[in-house]
Amino acid sequence: MKYPAGIAKKAGKIKLIAMDVDGVMTGGEIIVFDSGEELKIWNVKDRLGFHLVRLSGAPIKFAWITGRVSKQVSDRAREIGIEKLYQGCSNKREALKETMEEFGVKSEETVFIGDDLIDIPALREAGFAISPSDAPAEVRKEADYITKSIGGRGVIREVIEIVLKSQGLWAKAVSKYQ
C-alpha cells in the first residue's frame, strides 16, 4: 500500500511509538466483575505487530500511557515487552515528554496514537499524531493520520506496518512467514 508522501516521511523517522490503551489497543469496552477485576478484549493482530517490530530489528521503543489502572494492562505490557508503562495518568502530554527524554528521542521521532479528548495534548506533542477512525471528531482533527481500523481492531498493526514499510523494514519483518 502506498501512503501519502508526508505520512511516509513522518513514519520513516519514528523511534518511539506511544499510545493510549482503551479505545486504541482495545475497543474501549471494559467488563467489570463483582470482584472489581476488569476484562478487556485484545486484538491478536496488534500483538503480532509488536513482534514484527522486533523481527525487523528496528530500534523502536514502545510506551503505553493510559488513564486507567489495570492488572491486565500491566500483564500484557510485560508479556509484549513494552518499555514504558504509565497507568492512572491524567497528563499524557507530560508522560510522553518524560518518555521522549528518557529514550533520547525528539518529537519528530515520536508517534502518539490516541482516541479521546484526554489524548489531544499528547497528540499535539508528538511529531506524528494518529487516531483510530472511530475517535471523536475533535481527536481526528488533531491527527496527521486516521487509521482505517477502529479502536481494538488492528490499529496498532496498521500503524506498525506503515512505520516499517516507510523505514524499508517490512520485508525483513515478514520474511519468517514467507
C-alpha positions, -999 to +999 in steps of 0.1 A: +000+000+000+012+035-008+009+063+017+009+100+011+045+114+009+040+133+041+029+103+061+057+081+048+082+109+056+069+112+092+068+074+097+103+070+083+117+089+113+099+070+141+119+056+171+091+057+197+055+045+193+034+057+223-003+051+227-033+051+248-047+016+257-085+016+260-100+026+227-067+021+208-054-013+219-089-024+229-123-014+216-129+006+248-153-019+263-145-029+299-162-057+317-160-053+354-167-083+376-182-082+411-147-087+424-136-055+407-114-073+383-116-060+348-117-078+315-105-062+282-105-077+248-072-075+229-066-080+192-041-107+182-032-086+150-018-059+172+001-084+193+018-097+161+026-061+151+047-057+182+065-089+173+071-077+137+089-047+150+113-070+170+118-092+139+126-062+118+155-051+140+141-016+141+153+004+171+117+013+180+106+015+216+070+014+229+051+033+256+016+028+268+000+058+285-034+051+300-057+069+323-070+038+339-052+013+362-055-024+354-036-055+363-045-068+328-027-039+312+004-045+334+004-081+325+001-075+287+027-048+287+052-071+305+043-100+282+047-080+250+079-062+262+066-026+264+095-005+275+074+022+294+040+020+310+021+048+326-012+039+343-036+062+361-021+090+340-042+122+336-015+143+319-005+122+289+015+150+273+038+152+303+042+114+304+050+115+267+076+142+272+092+123+300+094+092+279+109+110+249+135+125+272+143+091+289+147+074+255+165+104+239+141+108+210+128+140+195+092+149+189+096+142+151+108+107+160+077+100+181+042+088+172+013+090+196-019+071+190-049+084+209-087+080+207-103+105+230-102+141+243-077+133+271-052+123+244-053+156+225-023+172+243-001+142+237-012+141+200-001+177+198+033+169+214+041+140+191+057+147+157+033+121+142-003+121+156-026+092+148-062+084+158-084+054+151-112+060+127-139+058+154-123+086+175-144+117+181-142+145+155-121+167+179-095+140+181-095+131+144-090+168+137-056+167+156-044+136+137-019+135+109-032+101+100-066+084+108-064+046+107-087+026+086-091+004+116-113+012+146-101+010+181-093-025+193-094-039+157-059-037+145-050+000+149-015-008+162-008-033+135-018-008+108+005+018+123+034-006+127+030-017+091+031+020+079+062+027+100+081-005+090+073+000+053+083+036+055+116+026+071+122-001+045+120-029+071+087-046+063+102-074+041+127-083+069+099-083+095+077-107+075+105-128+060+100-155+087+064-160+074+071-163+037 
